[in-house]
Amino acid sequence: MAEILIPRPAATVLTLREGKNGYEILMLRRNLNSDFVGGAYVFPGGGVDPADASDVAQQLSVGMTDASCSARLKIDEGGLAYYVACLRELFEEGGILIACDDQGHEVDVADRPLVDRLNRERTFVNDGSLRFVELLQREGLYLDLRNIAYLAHWVTPVGPPRRYDTRFFVTFSPVGQVAGHDDIETVASRWIRPVDALAMHARGELEMILPTIRNIEIVARFDTAQEVLDYANGLVDIPRIEPRIVDRDGSVVILVPGDEGYDET
């Protein structure tokens, strides 16, 4: 019998900004050579690293504590690491840093020397020569968790070569910051309205996986980014969704809780 892989803790974030015709979400295209959903458009995200749960990470986070994060995720401890991980991945993969100084002021995009340093340091973070928390310490910055909300919980089904136990979050993109893929794990980036992303996927123009589609369907109901954040903040019970892969008459079918036959697999 094949070994059933234990899902790795992970975090991903729907980053929102207001656009001329409605709010938009940041989507990145995975490298086609990736061994996990290569070529698909996803939200910035990835596995939770040990440094995300470090004392330093806790000291450099404002707006929430490990206790409040853990209570929100309904786990005993370690909840802050998920929040840190999604913002770290947003910076690494998408180039957006949600941080503030010790007075609570956002990163000043008008400070060109600072922005240029952050762009250089992003390269060092991505190649592993600089830890994300070290970058924050060097620049005197703190992760700003004041406007980040927990949205969903998905677990990769049994079968794929990699499995993730992923918490989905939503947040606002700071005004003036410019997003850009890293050309390593991600090879393209785009801001797109949720309804347009769904329409392009339906036409076969935008490859997406099931959790991405379902979360876009949830937020597409709202007219503004603030409404999305308010919705997420108002959620009480967020279910753990683990799809199941089944064979039906030679065709692969993915079932989620509530689908006919899910409980029988």
C-alpha positions as CSV (number, residue, x, y, z in Angstrom):
1,M,0.0,0.0,0.0
2,A,1.3,3.5,-0.9
3,E,2.3,5.8,1.9
4,I,-0.3,8.5,2.6
5,L,1.6,11.8,2.8
6,I,1.0,14.0,5.8
7,P,0.0,17.5,4.5
8,R,2.5,20.3,5.2
9,P,1.1,23.4,6.9
10,A,0.7,26.2,4.4
11,A,-0.8,29.6,3.9
12,T,-2.0,31.6,0.9
13,V,-3.5,35.1,0.5
14,L,-6.0,36.8,-1.7
15,T,-4.6,40.2,-2.1
16,L,-7.2,42.9,-3.0
17,R,-7.1,46.3,-4.5
18,E,-9.8,48.7,-5.8
19,G,-9.9,49.1,-9.6
20,K,-11.7,51.3,-12.0
21,N,-14.4,48.7,-12.7
22,G,-14.4,47.0,-9.3
23,Y,-11.9,45.4,-7.0
24,E,-9.2,43.1,-8.3
25,I,-7.2,40.2,-6.9
26,L,-3.5,39.4,-7.5
27,M,-2.9,36.2,-9.3
28,L,0.4,34.6,-10.1
29,R,1.2,31.9,-12.7
30,R,3.2,28.9,-11.3
31,N,6.3,28.0,-13.2
32,L,5.5,25.4,-15.9
33,N,8.3,23.2,-14.6
34,S,6.9,23.2,-11.1
35,D,6.1,19.7,-9.7
36,F,3.0,21.2,-8.0
37,V,0.2,22.7,-10.2
38,G,2.7,23.9,-12.8
39,G,1.2,26.5,-15.2
40,A,-1.8,27.2,-13.0
41,Y,-2.8,30.7,-11.8
42,V,-2.8,30.8,-8.0
43,F,-2.7,33.2,-5.1
44,P,0.7,34.0,-3.5
45,G,1.4,31.3,-0.9
46,G,3.5,28.4,0.2
47,G,4.6,26.2,3.1
48,V,5.0,27.5,6.7
49,D,8.7,27.7,7.5
50,P,10.2,27.3,11.0
51,A,11.2,30.9,11.0
52,D,7.6,32.0,10.6
53,A,6.9,30.5,14.1
54,S,10.1,32.0,15.7
55,D,10.1,34.4,18.7
56,V,11.6,37.0,16.3
57,A,8.6,36.7,14.0
58,Q,6.2,37.2,17.0
59,Q,8.2,40.2,18.1
60,L,8.0,41.7,14.6
61,S,4.3,41.3,14.2
62,V,1.7,43.9,15.1
63,G,-2.1,43.8,15.2
64,M,-2.4,40.2,16.4
65,T,-0.6,37.8,18.7
66,D,0.0,34.1,18.5
67,A,-2.9,33.6,21.0
68,S,-5.4,35.6,18.9
69,C,-4.2,34.0,15.6
70,S,-4.5,30.5,17.1
71,A,-7.9,31.2,18.5
72,R,-9.1,32.4,15.1
73,L,-7.7,29.3,13.4
74,K,-9.1,27.2,16.2
75,I,-5.7,25.5,17.0
76,D,-3.9,25.4,20.4
77,E,-0.9,27.4,19.4
78,G,1.3,28.4,16.4
79,G,-1.4,30.3,14.6
80,L,0.7,33.4,14.1
81,A,3.1,31.4,11.8
82,Y,0.3,31.0,9.2
83,Y,-0.2,34.8,9.1
84,V,3.5,35.4,8.9
85,A,3.9,32.8,6.2
86,C,1.3,34.2,3.8
87,L,2.7,37.7,4.1
88,R,6.3,36.4,3.6
89,E,5.1,34.5,0.5
90,L,3.3,37.6,-0.8
91,F,6.6,39.5,-0.6
92,E,8.7,36.7,-2.0
93,E,6.4,35.7,-4.9
94,G,4.5,38.9,-5.5
95,G,6.8,41.7,-4.4
96,I,4.3,43.3,-2.0
97,L,5.3,44.0,1.6
98,I,2.5,44.6,4.1
99,A,4.5,46.2,6.9
100,C,4.8,49.3,9.0
101,D,7.2,51.2,11.2
102,D,7.2,51.3,15.0
103,Q,4.6,54.1,14.8
104,G,2.2,52.0,12.7
105,H,2.8,53.9,9.4
106,E,2.8,51.8,6.2
107,V,5.9,51.3,4.1
108,D,6.5,54.7,2.4
109,V,6.5,54.0,-1.4
110,A,7.7,57.5,-1.9
111,D,11.0,56.6,-0.2
112,R,12.8,55.5,-3.3
113,P,16.0,54.4,-1.5
114,L,13.9,52.2,0.8
115,V,11.9,50.7,-2.1
116,D,15.1,50.0,-4.0
117,R,16.6,48.3,-1.0
118,L,13.5,46.2,-0.6
119,N,13.6,45.1,-4.2
120,R,17.3,44.0,-3.8
121,E,16.6,42.3,-0.5
122,R,13.7,40.4,-2.0
123,T,16.3,38.7,-4.3
124,F,18.4,37.8,-1.3
125,V,15.3,36.4,0.5
126,N,14.4,34.3,-2.5
127,D,17.9,32.8,-2.9
128,G,18.0,32.0,0.8
129,S,20.9,34.3,1.7
130,L,18.7,36.5,3.8
131,R,15.8,35.5,6.1
132,F,12.6,37.4,5.8
133,V,12.7,38.3,9.5
134,E,16.2,39.6,9.1
135,L,15.1,41.9,6.4
136,L,12.4,43.3,8.7
137,Q,14.9,43.8,11.4
138,R,17.4,45.5,9.1
139,E,14.8,48.0,7.9
140,G,13.2,48.6,11.2
141,L,9.8,47.2,10.0
142,Y,7.0,45.2,11.5
143,L,4.5,42.8,9.8
144,D,1.2,44.6,9.8
145,L,-1.6,42.1,10.6
146,R,-4.3,44.7,11.3
147,N,-6.1,44.2,8.0
148,I,-5.7,40.5,7.3
149,A,-8.6,38.1,7.7
150,Y,-9.0,34.3,7.7
151,L,-11.2,33.0,4.8
152,A,-10.9,29.3,4.2
153,H,-9.2,26.0,5.0
154,W,-8.4,23.5,2.3
155,V,-6.3,20.3,2.4
156,T,-4.8,18.6,-0.7
157,P,-6.5,15.3,-1.3
158,V,-4.7,11.9,-1.0
159,G,-2.9,11.1,-4.3
160,P,-0.8,14.0,-5.5
161,P,3.0,13.9,-4.8
162,R,2.7,16.9,-2.5
163,R,0.0,17.7,0.0
164,Y,-0.7,20.9,1.9
165,D,-2.9,21.8,4.8
166,T,-3.6,25.4,3.7
167,R,-5.2,28.4,5.4
168,F,-6.5,31.0,3.0
169,F,-6.5,34.7,4.0
170,V,-7.6,38.0,2.5
171,T,-5.9,41.4,2.8
172,F,-5.5,44.8,1.1
173,S,-2.6,45.7,-1.1
174,P,-0.9,48.8,0.2
175,V,-1.6,51.8,-2.1
176,G,1.3,52.5,-4.4
177,Q,3.1,49.2,-4.1
178,V,3.8,47.5,-7.4
179,A,3.4,43.7,-7.6
180,G,5.6,41.5,-9.7
181,H,6.3,37.8,-10.0
182,D,9.6,36.5,-8.9
183,D,10.5,34.7,-12.2
184,I,11.5,31.6,-10.2
185,E,8.4,30.0,-8.7
186,T,6.1,32.3,-10.6
187,V,6.4,33.4,-14.2
188,A,3.5,35.8,-14.7
189,S,1.4,38.1,-12.5
190,R,-1.9,39.9,-13.1
191,W,-4.5,41.9,-11.3
192,I,-7.9,40.7,-12.3
193,R,-11.5,41.1,-11.2
194,P,-12.9,37.8,-9.7
195,V,-15.7,37.6,-12.2
196,D,-13.3,38.0,-15.1
197,A,-11.0,35.3,-13.7
198,L,-13.9,32.9,-13.5
199,A,-15.1,33.8,-17.0
200,M,-11.6,33.3,-18.4
201,H,-11.3,29.9,-16.7
202,A,-14.6,28.8,-18.2
203,R,-13.3,29.7,-21.6
204,G,-10.1,27.7,-21.0
205,E,-7.9,30.8,-21.0
206,L,-6.9,30.8,-17.3
207,E,-5.8,27.5,-15.7
208,M,-6.8,27.2,-12.0
209,I,-7.2,24.5,-9.5
210,L,-10.3,23.7,-7.5
211,P,-9.5,25.6,-4.2
212,T,-8.6,28.7,-6.2
213,I,-11.8,28.5,-8.2
214,R,-14.0,28.0,-5.1
215,N,-12.5,30.8,-3.2
216,I,-12.8,33.2,-6.1
217,E,-16.5,32.2,-6.4
218,I,-16.9,33.1,-2.7
219,V,-15.4,36.6,-3.0
220,A,-16.9,37.3,-6.5
221,R,-20.3,38.0,-4.8
222,F,-19.0,41.2,-3.3
223,D,-18.7,44.7,-4.9
224,T,-15.7,46.1,-2.9
225,A,-12.6,44.8,-1.3
226,Q,-13.8,46.1,2.1
227,E,-16.9,43.9,1.8
228,V,-14.7,40.9,1.2
229,L,-12.6,41.6,4.3
230,D,-15.8,42.3,6.4
231,Y,-17.2,39.0,5.2
232,A,-14.1,37.0,6.2
233,N,-13.9,38.7,9.6
234,G,-17.5,37.8,10.2
235,L,-17.1,34.1,9.6
236,V,-17.5,32.0,12.7
237,D,-17.1,28.3,11.7
238,I,-14.7,27.8,8.8
239,P,-14.8,24.1,7.7
240,R,-11.8,22.0,6.8
241,I,-12.3,21.0,3.2
242,E,-10.4,18.0,1.9
243,P,-11.4,16.9,-1.6
244,R,-11.4,13.3,-2.6
245,I,-10.3,11.9,-5.9
246,V,-12.4,9.0,-7.3
247,D,-12.6,7.0,-10.5
248,R,-16.0,6.9,-12.1
249,D,-16.2,4.8,-15.2
250,G,-12.6,5.5,-16.1
251,S,-12.8,9.3,-15.5
252,V,-11.2,11.1,-12.6
253,V,-13.7,13.1,-10.5
254,I,-12.9,15.4,-7.6
255,L,-15.5,15.4,-4.8
256,V,-15.8,17.9,-1.9
257,P,-17.9,17.6,1.2
258,G,-21.6,17.8,0.2
259,D,-21.1,16.1,-3.2
260,E,-23.0,12.9,-3.8
261,G,-20.7,9.9,-2.9
262,Y,-18.2,12.0,-0.9
263,D,-18.9,10.1,2.3
264,E,-18.7,6.8,0.6
265,T,-15.2,7.1,-0.8
